[in-house]
């Protein structure tokens, strides 16, 4: 089945009884749907917004075992994540690459402690194609990170981990699922659960684009909604105690010149005991993250001023070119769905980073916790449990050796590299229509053909879908995203048949959204499409 929304809607209207319905289109839900489809089960995934709209597009972009979890003694979690890191490196080479990290050492004790710990990290990882850790002299550290503060530096410890594009992997997982007969629909909000007696037998869902409602039957329903899992659990058993405690992580994006190198910087212990990363990503520098317990969740969490100040102040202690608020190109926040302990401690140290499976008496299965790196193992565990709960025919997990959509080994470097095998299709569009070869904005290597491609082939429905999660501009430079918005709106409207009023409404809504990613308001003059007058 083509990866196209209208075709998927027709599959829902066929009144199929699905083997598996997955609620949630983030890393865990998409991985779960893919695992189920690979085993041959009739699989449907529904997502209330766009794929990876929430937490799964807002990570630190690392495929890693978690060096800090090793320091906390959670060896089993680190080992599992490192094995999964190796599988992702093998199955999605167009998206996952090796990234060198350097830990600066300003004391002899730290130097040997970090090196010993990272040698153990290497041992847990095994022979997975990543370089092993090593001690670097001052001269080599300065060469790798020219903007690092060198005063009192005794050298550094180098290690390797994986880096990826989280939202693009999410889309590729969805495409892989569809290629294996899975059906996936964005902007389909679950409004209730269907029950026969005390057993959950399906979902009630609202298509938020058309306002059509659906009653969809299934043998088993899986709740993989991240920080929203408690909302679905309440539909099954009202007054259920929350099982998730959201923790907010904030990232600040700067120009790459603040690090001035290809190696990433890892600060293992900041003033308040956190870990801070400075990572080159898509030509910019990503600084983060924070770990702030919250008592509420939303699709668009907002960075707290204290979180932004913490990141900038900590980075200033280690970089010779000290970042200020005026240098911030974008700031974004994500909520981690951490399994709660029931304790009100004000910190997240007691909250597990490993995943947790819960099966209600109704047969509803809930998966929570975990992280991007372990999405595949989480999915395997969920579907193994679903087989038991729903009495599905037993089929072994097949996801370890499946290439993710876009898989290619001879990756052509350049702005289209992360599309993998799909890059050829984008180049073909640009070659056939010179207008599609034009850049969206001077200074950015994004062409109009990319917009058309993601609308036509990746189920992008709005400006935000395109600029936030398909092309990543909103996360890299929110001002640039605002300036690109009118052209993106026109391309979407032409492809999906929307009118001029839709274009203007989209541009205005996106401009408001993008300003939440900026520290200073930016409202350029926008064209009123109906009157041809400039409006603010």
TAZI-V432093 format. One record per pair of residues at least 12 apart in sequence whose C-alpha atoms are under 6 Angstrom apart, sorted by sequence separation. I is the first residue (numbers start at 1). GAP is how many residues later the second one is. D is the distance in whole Angstrom. If there is no record, write none. Layout:
BEGIN
((I,GAP,D) (I,GAP,D))
END
This chain:
BEGIN
((192,12,5) (203,12,6) (230,12,6) (265,12,6) (276,12,5) (356,12,5) (408,12,6) (436,12,5) (65,13,5) (191,13,5) (203,13,5) (265,13,5) (276,13,6) (339,13,6) (355,13,6) (407,13,6) (408,13,6) (436,13,5) (190,14,6) (191,14,5) (202,14,5) (264,14,6) (355,14,4) (406,14,5) (489,14,5) (190,15,4) (202,15,4) (264,15,5) (354,15,6) (355,15,4) (406,15,5) (65,16,5) (189,16,5) (201,16,6) (202,16,5) (353,16,6) (354,16,5) (406,16,6) (65,17,5) (138,17,4) (189,17,5) (201,17,5) (353,17,6) (137,18,5) (188,18,6) (136,19,6) (188,19,5) (430,19,6) (136,20,5) (135,21,6) (136,21,6) (187,21,6) (486,21,6) (19,22,6) (21,22,6) (23,22,6) (25,22,5) (63,22,6) (135,22,5) (485,22,6) (19,23,5) (20,23,5) (21,23,5) (22,23,5) (23,23,5) (24,23,5) (134,23,6) (426,23,6) (18,24,5) (21,24,6) (134,24,5) (133,25,5) (25,26,5) (26,26,4) (133,26,4) (463,26,6) (25,27,6) (256,28,5) (27,29,6) (131,29,6) (255,29,5) (256,29,5) (482,29,6) (26,30,5) (255,30,6) (303,30,5) (339,30,5) (254,31,5) (302,31,6) (338,31,5) (253,32,6) (301,32,6) (337,32,5) (253,33,5) (252,34,6) (252,35,5) (251,36,5) (478,36,6) (251,37,5) (251,38,5) (250,39,5) (249,40,5) (250,40,5) (249,41,5) (86,42,5) (249,42,5) (82,43,5) (248,43,6) (247,44,6) (248,44,5) (79,45,6) (247,45,5) (106,46,6) (247,46,4) (106,47,5) (247,47,6) (105,48,6) (106,48,5) (246,48,5) (105,49,6) (105,50,6) (105,51,5) (104,52,4) (103,53,5) (103,54,5) (102,55,6) (102,56,5) (101,57,6) (101,58,5) (100,59,6) (101,59,6) (100,60,5) (99,61,6) (99,62,5) (98,63,6) (99,63,6) (258,63,6) (98,64,5) (99,64,6) (97,65,6) (97,66,5) (96,67,6) (96,68,5) (95,69,5) (254,74,5) (253,75,6) (254,75,6) (253,76,6) (253,77,5) (252,79,5) (251,80,6) (251,81,6) (250,82,6) (250,83,4) (249,84,6) (249,85,5) (248,86,6) (248,87,5) (247,88,5) (246,89,6) (247,89,5) (246,90,6) (246,91,5) (246,92,6) (244,93,6) (245,93,5) (244,94,6) (244,95,5) (245,95,5) (243,96,6) (244,96,5) (64,97,6) (243,97,5) (64,98,6) (63,99,5) (62,100,6) (63,100,5) (62,101,4) (61,102,6) (61,103,5) (61,104,6) (57,109,5) (57,110,5) (227,110,5) (226,111,5) (147,112,5) (146,114,6) (52,115,6) (145,116,5) (144,117,6) (144,119,6) (50,136,5) (49,137,6) (46,138,6) (49,138,4) (43,139,5) (44,139,5) (45,139,5) (46,139,5) (47,139,5) (48,139,5) (44,140,6) (47,140,6) (48,140,5) (47,141,5) (48,141,4) (46,142,6) (223,142,6) (34,143,5) (37,143,6) (221,143,6) (222,143,5) (223,143,5) (224,143,5) (222,144,6) (37,145,5) (330,145,6) (330,146,6) (330,147,5) (329,148,5) (330,148,5) (101,162,6) (200,162,5) (100,163,5) (101,163,5) (102,163,5) (103,163,5) (199,163,4) (101,164,6) (102,164,6) (198,164,6) (149,169,5) (148,170,6) (149,170,5) (220,170,6) (148,171,5) (149,171,5) (219,171,6) (147,172,6) (148,172,6) (147,173,5) (8,175,6) (332,185,6) (331,186,5) (330,187,5) (330,188,6) (29,195,5) (20,198,6) (19,199,5) (17,200,5) (18,200,4) (19,200,5) (20,200,5) (21,200,5) (22,200,5) (23,200,5) (24,200,5) (17,201,5) (23,201,6) (24,201,4) (176,229,5) (172,233,5) (54,245,6) (58,276,5) (55,279,5) (55,280,5) (84,290,6) (81,293,6) (167,302,5) (63,310,5) (91,312,5) (92,312,5) (91,313,6) (92,315,6) (95,323,6) (94,324,6) (94,326,5) (31,344,6) (31,345,6) (28,347,5) (32,347,4) (31,348,5) (39,356,6))
END
